[in-house]
């Protein structure tokens, strides 16, 4: 099969690879669409010690099952493979299963390929009319949906009465704004330094995008809910300043590990700070349902390219040469 392979820092090569061999309980999925995630870029730049070359990256995928008991089903892939038996899995927190694996981190190859192998229990069957490229957006949206649901559960007031701030206008950040809106929030600010991405977010008509470097839009102590989809020193500092007493900061991004958070303020003003990692299968199903019902907009904020054009797509994303919040790669038929 053809695949896009991470071979060394700043290099991905489109080449021939062996097809995966499904294990017991696995399904073979013929990939139709697969998104490039920020974590793929992180790995491409050599900044992820978990992703060791050579490796097929990619985990935001949809396609059609090829063979087996689900043959012919159109599906979206939940790429997070968990044990299903531990206390966390059984209590609905499978995303923090100690045994979790994700495709695109060894030993599991990713979905930048014509085929990928995944346990059948990780597949969600799609509504008949759902576009497969739209379906590939499920994973980043589910990450944001999970974070917003956590914020809703912790916030002192309903989201419909809250003022929210999202850091980041990429796929997860824009999805966080869309998820906030779908879950009832009507006052949403979105901080994004890339002008093209601000324009893309503006077209969604559900938030107010702004440049956090050059525009003083957010007053200190004015925000009820912050969703940080960047996770860097500057955004943690911005979250600390913006959050009101008793507010909620949900930290999603993984740009760096330290600094920026005003722990003294969080303590003195009883601000709740929590991490949010990936999603559960319930989040996946909720997002597919919301997309199918049109609750997340027209989903036109991505750009499609051929899988063979993957090297150029990675380069364009690193250099900020695309206005799209997401590039989706499509294996050639």
C-alpha positions as CSV (number, residue, x, y, z in Angstrom):
1,X,0.0,0.0,0.0
2,X,1.0,3.7,-0.4
3,X,1.7,5.6,2.8
4,X,3.1,8.8,4.1
5,X,6.0,7.9,6.4
6,X,7.8,10.1,9.0
7,X,11.4,9.2,8.4
8,X,13.4,11.8,10.3
9,X,12.8,15.3,11.7
10,X,11.3,17.6,9.1
11,X,10.8,14.8,6.6
12,X,7.8,12.7,5.5
13,X,8.0,10.5,2.4
14,X,5.2,9.1,0.3
15,X,6.3,5.5,-0.4
16,X,5.3,1.9,-0.5
17,X,4.7,0.1,2.8
18,X,3.4,-3.3,3.9
19,X,-0.3,-3.5,4.5
20,X,-1.3,-3.9,8.2
21,X,-2.3,-7.4,9.4
22,X,-5.4,-7.2,11.6
23,X,-5.3,-9.0,14.9
24,X,-8.1,-10.8,16.7
25,X,-11.0,-8.4,17.0
26,X,-9.5,-5.9,14.6
27,X,-10.9,-4.4,11.4
28,X,-9.1,-3.3,8.3
29,X,-10.3,0.1,7.2
30,X,-9.7,1.5,3.7
31,X,-8.9,5.1,4.6
32,X,-10.9,7.8,2.7
33,X,-9.8,10.9,4.6
34,X,-7.3,11.7,7.3
35,X,-6.5,15.0,8.9
36,X,-3.1,16.4,9.9
37,X,-3.2,17.1,13.6
38,X,-1.0,19.5,15.6
39,X,0.6,16.4,17.2
40,X,1.6,15.2,13.7
41,X,3.3,18.5,13.2
42,X,5.0,18.3,16.6
43,X,6.3,14.8,15.7
44,X,7.3,15.9,12.2
45,X,9.5,18.6,13.8
46,X,11.2,16.0,16.0
47,X,9.6,17.4,19.2
48,X,7.7,14.2,20.3
49,X,9.9,11.6,21.9
50,X,7.0,9.1,21.7
51,X,6.9,9.1,17.9
52,X,10.1,7.4,16.7
53,X,10.9,7.3,13.0
54,X,10.2,5.5,10.8
55,X,6.5,5.7,11.5
56,X,3.2,6.3,9.7
57,X,1.6,9.2,11.5
58,X,-2.1,10.3,11.3
59,X,-5.0,9.4,13.6
60,X,-8.0,11.6,12.4
61,X,-9.5,9.2,10.0
62,X,-12.6,7.9,8.3
63,X,-13.1,5.2,5.7
64,X,-14.8,2.0,4.8
65,X,-14.3,-1.4,6.5
66,X,-12.6,-3.9,4.2
67,X,-13.5,-7.5,5.0
68,X,-14.6,-9.1,8.3
69,X,-17.9,-8.8,10.1
70,X,-18.3,-5.0,9.4
71,X,-17.4,-5.3,5.7
72,X,-18.6,-2.3,3.7
73,X,-19.6,-0.1,6.7
74,X,-18.7,3.6,6.4
75,X,-17.0,4.5,9.7
76,X,-15.0,7.1,11.7
77,X,-12.1,5.8,13.7
78,X,-11.7,6.5,17.4
79,X,-7.9,6.2,17.4
80,X,-7.5,5.7,21.2
81,X,-7.2,2.0,22.0
82,X,-7.9,1.2,25.6
83,X,-8.0,-2.0,27.7
84,X,-11.8,-1.8,28.4
85,X,-11.3,-3.6,31.7
86,X,-9.6,-1.2,34.2
87,X,-11.4,1.0,36.8
88,X,-11.1,4.1,34.5
89,X,-12.5,2.3,31.4
90,X,-15.4,0.8,33.4
91,X,-16.2,4.2,35.0
92,X,-16.5,6.1,31.7
93,X,-13.0,7.6,31.8
94,X,-11.4,5.4,29.1
95,X,-9.3,8.3,27.9
96,X,-7.1,8.1,30.9
97,X,-6.7,4.3,30.8
98,X,-3.1,3.4,31.9
99,X,-2.9,0.9,29.1
100,X,-4.1,3.3,26.4
101,X,-2.4,3.3,23.0
102,X,-3.1,5.5,20.0
103,X,-2.6,4.8,16.3
104,X,0.4,6.8,15.1
105,X,2.5,5.9,18.1
106,X,4.4,2.6,18.0
107,X,3.5,-0.2,18.1
108,X,0.4,1.1,16.3
109,X,1.0,2.5,12.8
110,X,-1.2,5.5,11.8
111,X,-3.7,6.3,9.1
112,X,-1.6,8.3,6.6
113,X,-2.0,5.3,4.4
114,X,-4.4,3.4,2.2
115,X,-5.3,1.0,5.0
116,X,-5.2,1.0,8.8
117,X,-5.9,-1.7,11.3
118,X,-8.0,-0.9,14.4
119,X,-10.2,-2.8,16.9
120,X,-13.8,-3.0,15.7
121,X,-14.9,-1.6,19.1
122,X,-13.1,1.7,18.1
123,X,-15.3,2.2,15.0
124,X,-18.4,4.4,14.9
125,X,-20.8,3.7,12.0
126,X,-21.7,6.9,10.1
127,X,-25.1,8.2,9.0
128,X,-25.7,7.3,5.4
129,X,-25.4,10.8,4.1
130,X,-22.4,12.0,6.1
131,X,-19.5,13.1,4.0
132,X,-16.3,11.1,4.8
133,X,-14.1,14.2,4.9
134,X,-16.5,15.8,7.4
135,X,-16.3,12.5,9.4
136,X,-12.6,12.9,9.6
137,X,-13.1,16.0,11.6
138,X,-14.8,14.0,14.4
139,X,-11.5,13.4,16.3
140,X,-10.4,17.0,16.7
141,X,-14.0,18.1,17.4
142,X,-14.4,15.3,20.0
143,X,-11.2,16.6,21.8
144,X,-12.8,20.0,22.0
145,X,-16.3,18.7,22.8
146,X,-14.8,16.7,25.8
147,X,-13.1,19.9,27.1
148,X,-16.2,22.0,26.8
149,X,-18.3,19.3,28.5
150,X,-15.7,19.3,31.4
151,X,-16.0,23.1,31.6
152,X,-19.8,22.9,31.7
153,X,-19.7,20.4,34.5
154,X,-17.3,22.6,36.6
155,X,-18.7,26.1,35.8
156,X,-20.6,28.0,38.5
157,X,-23.2,29.2,35.9
158,X,-24.7,27.5,32.8
159,X,-22.8,28.0,29.5
160,X,-25.7,29.9,28.2
161,X,-25.0,32.6,30.8
162,X,-21.2,32.4,30.6
163,X,-18.6,34.5,28.8
164,X,-16.0,32.2,27.2
165,X,-12.5,32.6,25.8
166,X,-10.7,30.1,23.6
167,X,-7.0,30.3,22.9
168,X,-6.1,29.0,19.4
169,X,-7.8,29.1,16.1
170,X,-6.7,25.8,14.7
171,X,-8.9,22.8,14.4
172,X,-9.3,22.1,18.1
173,X,-9.6,25.8,19.0
174,X,-12.3,26.4,16.3
175,X,-14.0,23.2,17.4
176,X,-14.0,24.4,21.0
177,X,-15.8,27.6,19.9
178,X,-18.2,25.5,17.8
179,X,-18.8,23.1,20.7
180,X,-19.3,26.0,23.2
181,X,-21.9,27.4,20.8
182,X,-23.6,24.0,20.3
183,X,-23.7,23.5,24.1
184,X,-25.4,26.9,24.6
185,X,-22.7,29.5,25.0
186,X,-23.4,32.7,23.0
187,X,-20.6,35.0,24.1
188,X,-17.3,33.5,22.8
189,X,-14.0,35.2,22.2
190,X,-11.3,33.4,20.2
191,X,-7.6,34.4,20.4
192,X,-5.5,33.6,17.4
193,X,-2.3,35.2,16.1
194,X,-2.6,34.0,12.5
195,X,-4.7,36.5,10.5
196,X,-5.9,33.9,8.0
197,X,-7.1,31.6,10.7
198,X,-8.9,34.5,12.3
199,X,-10.7,35.1,9.0
200,X,-11.7,31.4,8.9
201,X,-13.0,31.5,12.4
202,X,-14.9,34.7,11.7
203,X,-16.8,33.0,8.8
204,X,-18.2,30.5,11.3
205,X,-20.2,33.4,12.8
206,X,-20.3,32.0,16.3
207,X,-17.4,33.8,18.0
208,X,-15.3,37.0,18.0
209,X,-11.8,36.3,16.8
210,X,-9.0,38.7,17.8
211,X,-5.2,39.0,17.8
212,X,-4.1,38.6,21.4
213,X,-0.7,40.3,20.6
214,X,-2.0,43.5,19.1
215,X,-5.6,43.8,20.4
216,X,-6.7,44.5,24.0
217,X,-10.0,42.8,23.9
218,X,-10.1,40.8,27.1
219,X,-10.3,42.6,30.5
220,X,-8.7,41.0,33.5
221,X,-11.0,39.0,35.7
222,X,-13.8,39.1,33.0
223,X,-14.1,35.5,31.7
224,X,-16.1,32.7,33.2
225,X,-14.7,29.8,31.1
226,X,-11.3,29.6,29.3
227,X,-10.5,26.7,26.9
228,X,-6.7,26.8,26.2
229,X,-6.1,24.9,23.0
230,X,-2.5,26.1,22.7
231,X,-1.1,25.2,26.1
232,X,1.9,27.5,26.1
233,X,3.5,29.9,28.6
234,X,1.7,32.9,27.0
235,X,-1.7,31.3,26.9
236,X,-1.5,30.1,30.5
237,X,-0.5,33.6,31.5
238,X,-3.4,35.0,29.5
239,X,-5.8,32.5,31.0
240,X,-4.7,33.5,34.5
241,X,-5.3,37.2,33.8
242,X,-8.6,36.8,32.1
243,X,-10.3,34.3,34.4
244,X,-12.8,35.8,36.9
245,X,-13.0,34.6,40.5
246,X,-14.6,31.2,40.7
247,X,-14.1,30.7,36.9
248,X,-12.9,27.6,35.1
249,X,-9.7,27.1,33.0
250,X,-9.6,23.9,30.9
251,X,-6.1,23.2,29.6
252,X,-6.1,21.2,26.3
253,X,-3.0,22.2,24.3
254,X,0.4,20.6,24.8
255,X,2.8,23.3,23.4
256,X,5.1,23.2,26.4
257,X,5.2,22.0,30.0
258,X,5.9,24.9,32.3
259,X,5.4,28.5,33.3
260,X,2.7,31.1,32.8
261,X,0.1,29.9,35.3
262,X,-0.7,32.2,38.2
263,X,-1.2,29.6,40.9
264,X,-1.5,32.3,43.6
265,X,-4.5,33.8,41.8
266,X,-6.0,30.4,41.3
267,X,-5.8,29.7,45.0
268,X,-6.9,33.1,46.3
269,X,-9.9,33.4,43.9
270,X,-10.9,29.7,43.8
271,X,-10.3,29.3,40.1
272,X,-10.7,25.8,38.9
273,X,-8.0,24.5,36.6
274,X,-8.2,21.1,35.0
275,X,-6.5,19.2,32.2
276,X,-8.6,17.7,29.4
277,X,-7.1,14.8,27.4
278,X,-8.7,13.5,24.2
279,X,-12.2,12.0,24.5
280,X,-14.3,9.0,25.2
281,X,-16.4,6.9,22.8
282,X,-19.5,8.8,24.1
283,X,-17.8,12.1,23.0
284,X,-17.3,10.5,19.6
285,X,-20.9,9.5,19.3
286,X,-22.1,12.9,20.5
287,X,-20.0,14.7,17.9
288,X,-21.2,12.5,15.0
289,X,-24.8,13.1,16.1
290,X,-24.2,16.9,16.4
291,X,-22.5,17.1,13.0
292,X,-25.3,15.1,11.4
293,X,-27.9,17.4,12.9
294,X,-26.0,20.5,11.7
295,X,-25.3,21.7,15.2
296,X,-21.6,22.3,14.4
297,X,-22.0,24.5,11.3
298,X,-21.3,23.6,7.7
299,X,-17.8,22.2,8.5
300,X,-16.2,24.1,5.6
301,X,-13.0,25.1,7.4
302,X,-10.7,22.4,6.0
303,X,-8.7,22.0,2.8
304,X,-8.4,18.7,0.9
305,X,-5.2,17.4,-0.6
306,X,-4.0,14.1,-2.0
307,X,-2.0,11.9,0.4
308,X,0.9,12.1,-2.1
309,X,1.0,15.8,-1.5
310,X,1.6,15.2,2.2
311,X,5.1,16.6,2.3
312,X,4.0,19.9,0.9
313,X,1.0,20.0,3.2
314,X,3.3,19.5,6.2
315,X,5.6,22.3,5.0
316,X,2.7,24.7,4.4
317,X,1.3,24.1,7.9
318,X,4.7,24.6,9.5
319,X,5.2,27.8,7.6
320,X,1.7,29.1,8.2
321,X,0.8,29.2,4.5
322,X,-2.8,28.0,4.7
323,X,-5.9,29.7,6.1
324,X,-7.6,26.3,6.7
325,X,-8.0,25.2,10.3
326,X,-7.3,21.7,9.0
327,X,-5.7,20.0,6.0
328,X,-7.3,16.6,5.2
329,X,-5.3,14.1,3.1
330,X,-7.0,11.7,0.8
331,X,-5.4,8.4,-0.4
332,X,-5.7,8.1,-4.1
333,X,-8.3,5.6,-5.3
